[in-house]
Amino acid sequence: MVGEIVPDVRARLLDMFYAINRKDADGVVKTLTELGIIRATGDALSVKRAIAYFISSLTAQLERSEAVAAIGEDLFAIATDQPFRFPATFTFVVRSFTVLDGIGKSLDARFDISEISAPYARELLLEGTPAFAKLTADLSKRAALQNRAVVNLFRGPNQIEDIASVVSRLERGDLKLRVRALETERALARVQAWQRVVASALLASCLVNVGTVLSVSALATGASLSFAGAAVFGLAAASGYLKVVQLEKKEAGLVGGSA
């Protein structure tokens, strides 16, 4: 079975490649959103910060603990929102790379697919940004900045007035400012999990007491039902406790153990 990347997807992948080379996080996020890899919902700022950090650290040799400490909060927000998706279009692409890498390493332990792909990546960069095109793009960027400066000279007073209007609406209470507190969200999630564990444990203990009383009273059927219910709620409490432990471990790993 042979797959093919459609031209539209191929063009966007090239745009993402050029954006990574320019260390343009906005361009990478935009391209990934167009490809369907990133959902438009969720915490877009955390996604952008994480992508920008990893792009800037491609050439830097950093330990995992250093990377986590730098963007741990953003990683936790991404893990909570789960904005990333894996379209079916790229399934055969990833499989092709893994199969090629596996075959190469089985033939030669020193096989490195990144070294082989480097000349092709260099060729793409040279094709995408030749000397004259690079100069033209630089001049266009400078001209656009100058035009923007002239436009902002006249738009500045209106923007200041708009900012003053927003501040006034905030003061009157007509507009509410929404701030996302990640630490509060994590604390609330832990509290809710612990509440479920405590409630299940209390119900289990109550049913054990009821079952004991019914057993002493020679009501075998009721006692059996009470003990069965106690077992169910006991298992629920144990399962909830394990989920809380996993949540705490996951949080500690994402925020660098600071929580």
PASEBA-1860 file (N, C-alpha, C; in nm, 3 decimals):
! residues 259
1> MVGEIVPD> 0.085/-0.119/0.000/0.000/0.000/0.000/0.089/0.125/0.000 ~ 0.062/0.217/-0.092/0.144/0.335/-0.108/0.060/0.458/-0.072 ~ 0.114/0.544/0.013/0.045/0.667/0.051/0.113/0.787/-0.011 ~ 0.042/0.896/-0.013/0.095/1.019/-0.072/0.044/1.139/0.007 ~ 0.132/1.234/0.031/0.094/1.358/0.097/0.037/1.453/-0.007 ~ -0.084/1.499/0.015/-0.147/1.589/-0.081/-0.069/1.720/-0.086 ~ -0.075/1.791/-0.201/0.006/1.914/-0.215/-0.020/2.017/-0.107 ~ -0.146/2.032/-0.064/-0.177/2.132/0.037/-0.106/2.101/0.169
9> VRARLLDM> -0.109/1.974/0.209/-0.042/1.934/0.332/0.109/1.948/0.317 ~ 0.162/1.913/0.200/0.306/1.924/0.176/0.350/2.070/0.188 ~ 0.270/2.161/0.134/0.305/2.303/0.141/0.306/2.353/0.285 ~ 0.210/2.307/0.363/0.205/2.351/0.504/0.321/2.292/0.583 ~ 0.359/2.169/0.552/0.474/2.110/0.620/0.601/2.188/0.588 ~ 0.615/2.231/0.463/0.730/2.314/0.427/0.725/2.448/0.499 ~ 0.605/2.506/0.511/0.592/2.632/0.585/0.634/2.613/0.731 ~ 0.596/2.500/0.790/0.635/2.473/0.927/0.787/2.455/0.938
17> FYAINRKD> 0.846/2.389/0.839/0.990/2.369/0.838/1.063/2.503/0.832 ~ 1.016/2.593/0.746/1.077/2.725/0.735/1.056/2.806/0.863 ~ 0.937/2.792/0.924/0.909/2.865/1.049/1.001/2.817/1.161 ~ 1.026/2.686/1.167/1.118/2.633/1.268/1.259/2.687/1.245 ~ 1.299/2.693/1.118/1.432/2.746/1.087/1.444/2.893/1.126 ~ 1.334/2.969/1.111/1.335/3.111/1.149/1.309/3.130/1.298 ~ 1.281/3.018/1.369/1.244/3.023/1.511/1.121/3.112/1.532 ~ 1.024/3.091/1.443/0.899/3.166/1.446/0.792/3.078/1.510
25> ADGVVKTL> 0.770/3.096/1.641/0.673/3.012/1.712/0.531/3.037/1.663 ~ 0.498/3.163/1.632/0.364/3.193/1.582/0.338/3.120/1.450 ~ 0.438/3.118/1.362/0.421/3.048/1.235/0.404/2.899/1.255 ~ 0.478/2.840/1.349/0.464/2.696/1.375/0.326/2.663/1.430 ~ 0.279/2.744/1.526/0.146/2.721/1.584/0.038/2.735/1.477 ~ 0.051/2.837/1.393/-0.048/2.859/1.287/-0.051/2.741/1.190 ~ 0.066/2.692/1.151/0.072/2.580/1.057/0.017/2.452/1.120 ~ 0.054/2.426/1.245/0.003/2.306/1.312/-0.148/2.311/1.330
33> TELGIIRA> -0.202/2.432/1.352/-0.347/2.446/1.364/-0.415/2.419/1.230 ~ -0.356/2.470/1.122/-0.411/2.446/0.988/-0.404/2.299/0.950 ~ -0.302/2.229/0.998/-0.289/2.086/0.969/-0.380/2.000/1.056 ~ -0.442/2.061/1.156/-0.530/1.986/1.245/-0.459/1.917/1.359 ~ -0.332/1.948/1.379/-0.255/1.886/1.487/-0.284/1.956/1.620 ~ -0.312/2.086/1.616/-0.346/2.162/1.735/-0.489/2.211/1.722 ~ -0.569/2.188/1.825/-0.705/2.242/1.825/-0.702/2.392/1.851 ~ -0.802/2.461/1.798/-0.810/2.605/1.820/-0.848/2.639/1.964
41> TGDALSVK> -0.909/2.544/2.037/-0.947/2.568/2.174/-0.831/2.536/2.267 ~ -0.852/2.561/2.395/-0.748/2.532/2.494/-0.664/2.654/2.524 ~ -0.556/2.631/2.599/-0.466/2.739/2.639/-0.364/2.761/2.528 ~ -0.395/2.852/2.435/-0.306/2.875/2.321/-0.174/2.937/2.364 ~ -0.175/3.018/2.471/-0.053/3.081/2.517/0.048/2.978/2.567 ~ 0.001/2.879/2.641/0.091/2.775/2.691/0.149/2.693/2.577 ~ 0.067/2.663/2.477/0.115/2.588/2.360/0.223/2.668/2.288 ~ 0.198/2.797/2.270/0.295/2.882/2.200/0.425/2.891/2.279
49> RAIAYFIS> 0.416/2.909/2.411/0.536/2.921/2.493/0.617/2.792/2.489 ~ 0.550/2.677/2.495/0.621/2.549/2.492/0.690/2.528/2.358 ~ 0.619/2.557/2.249/0.679/2.541/2.116/0.796/2.636/2.098 ~ 0.780/2.760/2.142/0.889/2.858/2.129/1.011/2.813/2.208 ~ 0.988/2.755/2.326/1.102/2.711/2.407/1.175/2.595/2.340 ~ 1.100/2.498/2.289/1.164/2.382/2.227/1.233/2.420/2.097 ~ 1.178/2.516/2.023/1.245/2.561/1.901/1.378/2.628/1.935 ~ 1.375/2.713/2.038/1.498/2.784/2.077/1.601/2.691/2.139
57> SLTAQLER> 1.557/2.577/2.192/1.650/2.485/2.258/1.694/2.371/2.168 ~ 1.661/2.379/2.037/1.703/2.272/1.946/1.855/2.261/1.939 ~ 1.921/2.376/1.945/2.067/2.376/1.936/2.134/2.376/2.073 ~ 2.056/2.381/2.178/2.112/2.385/2.314/2.101/2.247/2.376 ~ 2.202/2.209/2.451/2.204/2.081/2.520/2.157/2.103/2.663 ~ 2.029/2.075/2.687/1.971/2.097/2.819/1.925/1.964/2.878 ~ 1.938/1.954/3.009/1.887/1.838/3.079/1.735/1.847/3.086 ~ 1.672/1.730/3.102/1.526/1.727/3.108/1.475/1.809/3.227
65> SEAVAAIG> 1.544/1.802/3.340/1.501/1.877/3.458/1.503/2.027/3.432 ~ 1.604/2.075/3.355/1.611/2.217/3.323/1.495/2.258/3.233 ~ 1.464/2.174/3.134/1.354/2.205/3.043/1.221/2.207/3.117 ~ 1.200/2.109/3.205/1.075/2.102/3.279/1.062/2.221/3.374 ~ 1.172/2.259/3.438/1.169/2.372/3.530/1.136/2.502/3.457 ~ 1.177/2.511/3.329/1.156/2.635/3.254/1.012/2.650/3.209 ~ 0.948/2.543/3.164/0.811/2.553/3.112/0.721/2.449/3.176 ~ 0.746/2.416/3.302/0.666/2.315/3.369/0.519/2.350/3.377
73> EDLFAIAT> 0.487/2.476/3.409/0.348/2.518/3.418/0.278/2.506/3.283 ~ 0.346/2.544/3.176/0.287/2.534/3.043/0.264/2.389/3.004 ~ 0.359/2.301/3.038/0.342/2.160/3.007/0.224/2.101/3.082 ~ 0.205/2.145/3.207/0.092/2.093/3.284/-0.039/2.140/3.222 ~ -0.045/2.266/3.177/-0.166/2.317/3.112/-0.194/2.241/2.983 ~ -0.087/2.210/2.907/-0.106/2.135/2.782/-0.154/1.993/2.812 ~ -0.097/1.931/2.915/-0.140/1.795/2.951/-0.285/1.793/2.997 ~ -0.330/1.902/3.060/-0.468/1.909/3.107/-0.565/1.934/2.991
81> DQPFRFPA> -0.532/2.030/2.905/-0.622/2.065/2.794/-0.616/1.966/2.679 ~ -0.502/1.899/2.661/-0.480/1.804/2.552/-0.518/1.865/2.417 ~ -0.449/1.974/2.377/-0.485/2.040/2.250/-0.430/1.970/2.126 ~ -0.337/1.875/2.144/-0.273/1.813/2.028/-0.354/1.694/1.979 ~ -0.360/1.680/1.849/-0.425/1.567/1.783/-0.329/1.511/1.678 ~ -0.350/1.386/1.642/-0.264/1.322/1.542/-0.352/1.281/1.424 ~ -0.358/1.363/1.318/-0.443/1.329/1.203/-0.399/1.199/1.138 ~ -0.495/1.130/1.080/-0.466/1.002/1.015/-0.376/1.019/0.893
89> TFTFVVRS> -0.371/1.142/0.840/-0.288/1.167/0.721/-0.142/1.136/0.746 ~ -0.096/1.159/0.869/0.047/1.145/0.898/0.083/1.007/0.955 ~ -0.016/0.917/0.962/0.013/0.785/1.018/0.117/0.712/0.935 ~ 0.098/0.710/0.803/0.193/0.637/0.718/0.327/0.709/0.711 ~ 0.329/0.842/0.734/0.456/0.914/0.732/0.542/0.871/0.851 ~ 0.482/0.869/0.969/0.556/0.827/1.089/0.599/0.682/1.076 ~ 0.510/0.599/1.025/0.546/0.457/1.010/0.660/0.440/0.911 ~ 0.661/0.518/0.803/0.769/0.509/0.705/0.903/0.545/0.768
97> FTVLDGIG> 0.904/0.652/0.850/1.029/0.692/0.915/1.076/0.586/1.014 ~ 0.983/0.531/1.092/1.023/0.430/1.191/1.074/0.303/1.123 ~ 1.007/0.262/1.015/1.053/0.142/0.943/1.190/0.167/0.881 ~ 1.207/0.285/0.820/1.335/0.318/0.758/1.446/0.323/0.864 ~ 1.416/0.384/0.978/1.517/0.392/1.084/1.549/0.253/1.138 ~ 1.447/0.168/1.153/1.471/0.033/1.203/1.555/-0.050/1.108 ~ 1.525/-0.042/0.978/1.603/-0.117/0.879/1.747/-0.066/0.876 ~ 1.764/0.066/0.880/1.899/0.121/0.877/1.982/0.080/0.997
105> KSLDARFD> 1.923/0.084/1.116/1.998/0.045/1.237/2.026/-0.104/1.240 ~ 1.939/-0.184/1.181/1.966/-0.329/1.177/2.082/-0.360/1.082 ~ 2.099/-0.279/0.979/2.211/-0.300/0.886/2.340/-0.236/0.936 ~ 2.326/-0.121/1.003/2.443/-0.048/1.052/2.404/0.022/1.181 ~ 2.470/-0.015/1.290/2.436/0.043/1.420/2.463/0.193/1.425 ~ 2.549/0.242/1.336/2.581/0.386/1.335/2.484/0.466/1.248 ~ 2.383/0.400/1.195/2.288/0.468/1.106/2.216/0.578/1.184 ~ 2.213/0.697/1.126/2.147/0.813/1.187/2.066/0.883/1.078
113> ISEISAPY> 1.935/0.874/1.091/1.849/0.930/0.986/1.859/1.082/0.979 ~ 1.893/1.146/1.090/1.905/1.292/1.089/2.024/1.336/1.003 ~ 2.135/1.260/1.008/2.250/1.294/0.924/2.219/1.276/0.776 ~ 2.141/1.174/0.744/2.106/1.150/0.605/2.012/1.258/0.552 ~ 1.919/1.302/0.637/1.821/1.401/0.593/1.876/1.543/0.596 ~ 1.992/1.565/0.659/2.047/1.701/0.668/2.071/1.765/0.532 ~ 2.132/1.695/0.434/2.152/1.760/0.302/2.021/1.800/0.235 ~ 1.917/1.716/0.250/1.788/1.750/0.190/1.725/1.870/0.260
121> ARELLLEG> 1.740/1.876/0.393/1.689/1.991/0.467/1.763/2.118/0.426 ~ 1.896/2.106/0.407/1.974/2.222/0.363/1.930/2.266/0.224 ~ 1.900/2.170/0.138/1.855/2.204/0.003/1.720/2.274/0.006 ~ 1.631/2.227/0.095/1.501/2.293/0.108/1.517/2.436/0.156 ~ 1.609/2.457/0.250/1.631/2.593/0.301/1.687/2.683/0.191 ~ 1.779/2.629/0.111/1.837/2.710/0.004/1.733/2.740/-0.104 ~ 1.645/2.643/-0.130/1.540/2.666/-0.229/1.437/2.766/-0.178 ~ 1.406/2.756/-0.047/1.304/2.843/0.007/1.352/2.984/0.032
129> TPAFAKLT> 1.482/3.000/0.060/1.536/3.134/0.089/1.667/3.155/0.014 ~ 1.663/3.170/-0.119/1.785/3.203/-0.192/1.832/3.342/-0.154 ~ 1.954/3.375/-0.198/2.014/3.501/-0.154/1.928/3.621/-0.192 ~ 1.885/3.629/-0.319/1.806/3.743/-0.363/1.672/3.748/-0.292 ~ 1.608/3.629/-0.277/1.479/3.625/-0.209/1.492/3.666/-0.062 ~ 1.602/3.626/0.000/1.624/3.663/0.139/1.641/3.814/0.153 ~ 1.716/3.875/0.059/1.734/4.020/0.062/1.601/4.091/0.039 ~ 1.523/4.040/-0.057/1.392/4.099/-0.084/1.300/4.089/0.037
137> ADLSKRAA> 1.301/3.974/0.102/1.217/3.956/0.221/1.261/4.050/0.333 ~ 1.392/4.070/0.348/1.441/4.161/0.452/1.399/4.305/0.424 ~ 1.410/4.347/0.296/1.368/4.482/0.260/1.217/4.500/0.278 ~ 1.141/4.397/0.241/0.996/4.405/0.259/0.959/4.415/0.406 ~ 1.031/4.341/0.490/1.003/4.346/0.632/1.034/4.485/0.689 ~ 1.145/4.543/0.646/1.180/4.676/0.693/1.078/4.781/0.647 ~ 1.034/4.769/0.521/0.934/4.863/0.469/0.802/4.849/0.544 ~ 0.764/4.722/0.575/0.640/4.700/0.649/0.649/4.760/0.790
145> LQNRAVVN> 0.766/4.750/0.853/0.783/4.808/0.986/0.772/4.961/0.981 ~ 0.829/5.021/0.877/0.818/5.165/0.862/0.674/5.208/0.839 ~ 0.603/5.137/0.754/0.462/5.168/0.730/0.379/5.152/0.857 ~ 0.413/5.048/0.933/0.340/5.026/1.058/0.366/5.138/1.157 ~ 0.490/5.188/1.160/0.523/5.297/1.251/0.445/5.424/1.214 ~ 0.433/5.452/1.083/0.359/5.570/1.039/0.211/5.556/1.072 ~ 0.155/5.435/1.048/0.014/5.413/1.077/-0.014/5.425/1.227 ~ 0.074/5.367/1.308/0.054/5.373/1.454/0.066/5.515/1.508
153> LFRGPNQI> 0.137/5.601/1.434/0.148/5.740/1.477/0.012/5.807/1.482 ~ -0.077/5.768/1.390/-0.210/5.826/1.387/-0.312/5.741/1.464 ~ -0.285/5.610/1.476/-0.379/5.524/1.547/-0.354/5.522/1.696 ~ -0.236/5.569/1.739/-0.202/5.564/1.881/-0.304/5.630/1.972 ~ -0.347/5.753/1.944/-0.445/5.818/2.033/-0.576/5.739/2.045 ~ -0.624/5.682/1.933/-0.747/5.603/1.938/-0.728/5.477/2.022 ~ -0.611/5.414/2.011/-0.585/5.294/2.090/-0.577/5.327/2.238 ~ -0.518/5.441/2.271/-0.512/5.483/2.411/-0.653/5.507/2.465
161> EDIASVVS> -0.737/5.567/2.382/-0.876/5.590/2.424/-0.949/5.458/2.445 ~ -0.923/5.359/2.356/-0.985/5.227/2.373/-0.940/5.161/2.502 ~ -0.811/5.173/2.533/-0.759/5.115/2.658/-0.825/5.182/2.778 ~ -0.839/5.314/2.774/-0.905/5.386/2.884/-1.049/5.341/2.898 ~ -1.117/5.315/2.786/-1.256/5.268/2.792/-1.265/5.131/2.857 ~ -1.172/5.041/2.821/-1.173/4.907/2.881/-1.147/4.915/3.031 ~ -1.051/4.999/3.072/-1.021/5.014/3.215/-1.143/5.067/3.288 ~ -1.214/5.161/3.228/-1.335/5.216/3.291/-1.442/5.108/3.307
169> RLERGDLK> -1.459/5.024/3.206/-1.557/4.915/3.215/-1.518/4.815/3.322 ~ -1.387/4.790/3.337/-1.342/4.701/3.444/-1.372/4.762/3.581 ~ -1.350/4.890/3.596/-1.375/4.956/3.724/-1.523/4.955/3.758 ~ -1.611/4.970/3.658/-1.756/4.971/3.683/-1.811/4.830/3.701 ~ -1.735/4.730/3.665/-1.782/4.593/3.676/-1.857/4.544/3.554 ~ -1.859/4.624/3.447/-1.926/4.581/3.324/-1.846/4.475/3.250 ~ -1.719/4.468/3.277/-1.631/4.372/3.210/-1.551/4.298/3.317 ~ -1.547/4.165/3.304/-1.475/4.083/3.399/-1.349/4.027/3.334
177> LRVRALET> -1.240/4.035/3.408/-1.112/3.986/3.359/-1.093/3.842/3.407 ~ -1.078/3.751/3.312/-1.062/3.609/3.345/-0.913/3.575/3.346 ~ -0.867/3.525/3.460/-0.728/3.486/3.476/-0.724/3.338/3.512 ~ -0.641/3.263/3.443/-0.630/3.120/3.470/-0.519/3.095/3.570 ~ -0.555/3.040/3.686/-0.458/3.008/3.790/-0.434/2.857/3.788 ~ -0.322/2.816/3.731/-0.295/2.673/3.715/-0.276/2.604/3.850 ~ -0.211/2.671/3.945/-0.191/2.609/4.076/-0.326/2.586/4.145 ~ -0.418/2.681/4.130/-0.551/2.665/4.190/-0.626/2.549/4.125
185> ERALARVQ> -0.614/2.537/3.994/-0.679/2.426/3.924/-0.626/2.292/3.971 ~ -0.495/2.283/3.989/-0.437/2.157/4.035/-0.482/2.125/4.178 ~ -0.483/2.228/4.263/-0.526/2.207/4.402/-0.672/2.164/4.406 ~ -0.757/2.226/4.324/-0.898/2.190/4.322/-0.917/2.047/4.272 ~ -0.839/2.006/4.171/-0.849/1.869/4.121/-0.810/1.769/4.229 ~ -0.704/1.801/4.306/-0.665/1.711/4.415/-0.771/1.704/4.523 ~ -0.830/1.819/4.558/-0.933/1.822/4.662/-1.054/1.739/4.618 ~ -1.096/1.755/4.494/-1.210/1.678/4.444/-1.180/1.528/4.445
193> AWQRVVAS> -1.060/1.491/4.408/-1.024/1.349/4.409/-1.023/1.294/4.551 ~ -0.966/1.372/4.644/-0.964/1.328/4.783/-1.106/1.319/4.841 ~ -1.195/1.409/4.802/-1.333/1.403/4.850/-1.402/1.275/4.805 ~ -1.378/1.235/4.681/-1.436/1.109/4.634/-1.380/0.990/4.711 ~ -1.249/0.993/4.740/-1.189/0.884/4.816/-1.248/0.877/4.957 ~ -1.258/0.992/5.023/-1.312/0.995/5.160/-1.457/0.951/5.162 ~ -1.538/0.999/5.066/-1.679/0.961/5.061/-1.695/0.811/5.041 ~ -1.614/0.753/4.950/-1.622/0.608/4.927/-1.579/0.531/5.051
201> ALLASCLV> -1.474/0.578/5.118/-1.427/0.509/5.239/-1.533/0.516/5.350 ~ -1.597/0.631/5.367/-1.701/0.644/5.469/-1.819/0.553/5.440 ~ -1.863/0.550/5.314/-1.974/0.461/5.279/-1.937/0.315/5.300 ~ -1.813/0.280/5.266/-1.769/0.142/5.287/-1.770/0.106/5.434 ~ -1.719/0.196/5.520/-1.716/0.167/5.664/-1.857/0.160/5.722 ~ -1.947/0.249/5.675/-2.086/0.244/5.723/-2.153/0.113/5.685 ~ -2.131/0.068/5.562/-2.192/-0.058/5.519/-2.132/-0.176/5.594 ~ -2.004/-0.169/5.628/-1.945/-0.277/5.709/-2.012/-0.283/5.846
209> NVGTVLSV> -2.034/-0.166/5.908/-2.101/-0.163/6.038/-2.244/-0.216/6.028 ~ -2.316/-0.172/5.922/-2.454/-0.222/5.904/-2.454/-0.372/5.881 ~ -2.360/-0.419/5.796/-2.354/-0.562/5.772/-2.321/-0.641/5.897 ~ -2.236/-0.585/5.984/-2.204/-0.655/6.110/-2.326/-0.665/6.200 ~ -2.400/-0.553/6.209/-2.521/-0.554/6.292/-2.623/-0.654/6.238 ~ -2.643/-0.656/6.106/-2.739/-0.749/6.047/-2.692/-0.892/6.062 ~ -2.562/-0.913/6.056/-2.512/-1.049/6.073/-2.535/-1.098/6.214 ~ -2.513/-1.009/6.313/-2.539/-1.047/6.452/-2.687/-1.074/6.474
217> SALATGAS> -2.771/-1.000/6.400/-2.916/-1.016/6.413/-2.969/-1.133/6.332 ~ -2.882/-1.209/6.271/-2.919/-1.328/6.194/-2.996/-1.293/6.068 ~ -2.969/-1.175/6.013/-3.029/-1.136/5.885/-2.922/-1.153/5.776 ~ -2.907/-1.276/5.731/-2.796/-1.310/5.644/-2.804/-1.238/5.509 ~ -2.925/-1.225/5.454/-2.938/-1.163/5.321/-2.896/-1.016/5.325 ~ -2.950/-0.943/5.423/-2.914/-0.803/5.436/-2.766/-0.784/5.465 ~ -2.711/-0.873/5.550/-2.569/-0.863/5.582/-2.484/-0.886/5.458 ~ -2.524/-0.983/5.374/-2.447/-1.011/5.253/-2.450/-0.892/5.158
225> LSFAGAAV> -2.569/-0.831/5.144/-2.580/-0.714/5.057/-2.496/-0.598/5.111 ~ -2.495/-0.578/5.241/-2.417/-0.470/5.301/-2.268/-0.493/5.282 ~ -2.224/-0.615/5.303/-2.082/-0.644/5.283/-2.043/-0.630/5.135 ~ -2.134/-0.670/5.045/-2.105/-0.654/4.902/-2.093/-0.506/4.865 ~ -2.185/-0.425/4.918/-2.177/-0.281/4.892/-2.050/-0.221/4.952 ~ -2.012/-0.269/5.072/-1.889/-0.220/5.134/-1.767/-0.255/5.049 ~ -1.768/-0.374/4.988/-1.657/-0.414/4.902/-1.650/-0.324/4.779 ~ -1.767/-0.292/4.721/-1.769/-0.206/4.602/-1.713/-0.068/4.634
233> FGLAAASG> -1.762/-0.008/4.744/-1.714/0.126/4.780/-1.569/0.123/4.828 ~ -1.527/0.011/4.888/-1.387/-0.003/4.926/-1.295/-0.006/4.805 ~ -1.338/-0.080/4.702/-1.259/-0.081/4.579/-1.257/0.057/4.514 ~ -1.371/0.127/4.519/-1.375/0.263/4.464/-1.280/0.356/4.539 ~ -1.274/0.342/4.671/-1.182/0.424/4.750/-1.037/0.393/4.717 ~ -1.005/0.265/4.704/-0.868/0.227/4.669/-0.831/0.278/4.530 ~ -0.925/0.263/4.435/-0.899/0.312/4.300/-0.881/0.464/4.299 ~ -0.964/0.536/4.376/-0.950/0.681/4.383/-0.818/0.723/4.445
241> YLKVVQLE> -0.775/0.649/4.546/-0.647/0.681/4.609/-0.531/0.662/4.511 ~ -0.536/0.554/4.431/-0.432/0.533/4.332/-0.432/0.644/4.227 ~ -0.552/0.693/4.190/-0.560/0.803/4.094/-0.500/0.930/4.151 ~ -0.523/0.954/4.280/-0.464/1.072/4.344/-0.313/1.063/4.345 ~ -0.260/0.944/4.376/-0.115/0.925/4.376/-0.058/0.949/4.236 ~ -0.125/0.895/4.134/-0.079/0.915/3.997/-0.086/1.063/3.957 ~ -0.191/1.132/4.002/-0.205/1.275/3.972/-0.091/1.355/4.035 ~ -0.057/1.322/4.158/0.052/1.393/4.226/0.186/1.364/4.159
249> KKEAGLVG> 0.208/1.239/4.117/0.333/1.206/4.048/0.342/1.278/3.914 ~ 0.230/1.281/3.841/0.228/1.350/3.713/0.254/1.498/3.729 ~ 0.193/1.558/3.832/0.214/1.700/3.857/0.357/1.728/3.895 ~ 0.413/1.644/3.981/0.553/1.663/4.022/0.648/1.651/3.904 ~ 0.617/1.560/3.810/0.703/1.543/3.693/0.693/1.660/3.597 ~ 0.574/1.719/3.582/0.555/1.827/3.486/0.604/1.961/3.537 ~ 0.595/1.982/3.667/0.637/2.111/3.722/0.775/2.102/3.784 ~ 0.846/1.995/3.758/0.983/1.985/3.807/0.993/1.956/3.955
257> GSA> 0.888/1.896/4.012/0.893/1.860/4.153/0.874/1.975/4.247 ~ 0.828/2.092/4.194/0.809/2.207/4.280/0.679/2.204/4.353 ~ 0.581/2.122/4.303/0.452/2.117/4.368/0.453/2.020/4.483
END
